[in-house]
């Protein structure tokens, strides 16, 4: 998590959701969902299909009215009719919302006018957004000539035109090539560093690991857990796995490693020692020194850390794409 969050968390949240509920007939799609996003924070909302994620996003974007609870954007109550709160939101839907026969510059200029940005201010802001999304060199080409990734970046640019305090990105990298995907992720990282609050949904766990300061895991309409990557992994009570490939006094080295406080278990395999370690990166030098002093020549080291995927499966019993 970025250090800036230590200061940002002291500020009022850009988005505060409190006890959101929404029912469709007999199905309660959202059941008491509450979370906050601070200025400059990227918050990932993860859930398998049918978990209530889309309904929650629709409420937060002001597209759907909640049955109960409330969503506040910069302290203003958000409803489907609240203009002031909506004006602080940039919503980038999963489906492309661009005109293929217009150029990138024309698309951005058109949507900027819808936001009331005109004249010199329009041209200046369009130029700024083109730079942010990396489409300056193709600004004069029709959008229908763009790759899928370039169209996605243009879609994001439209959501940035009015300089929102909260940017909602719903699956922004679906169906794009790896290079474009990386460009999109880099743009999102920069927006967070500039102080924009970001609500991010994705089907790619590695994106959440890379981008999100905190993650909320939603399933069956409920927010099962939220926190930083480290906090969520701690819910499992799991430790890092350290694999030492080597030769020599393996049994003696395994026993010696158990004297290190952070090492919780040690076993010997064929030409290797397997350790369960709390915070392996911090104590790895001590482990290697201990193994060497016990008579082992270490040929290779592998460290396997618990990840969000393991937490997600533990909490929901389903893969992210289910």
Order of alpha helices (4+ residues) and beta strands (2+ residues): alpha-beta-beta-beta-alpha-beta-beta-alpha-beta-alpha-alpha-alpha-beta-alpha-beta-alpha-beta-beta-alpha-beta-alpha-beta-beta-alpha-beta-alpha
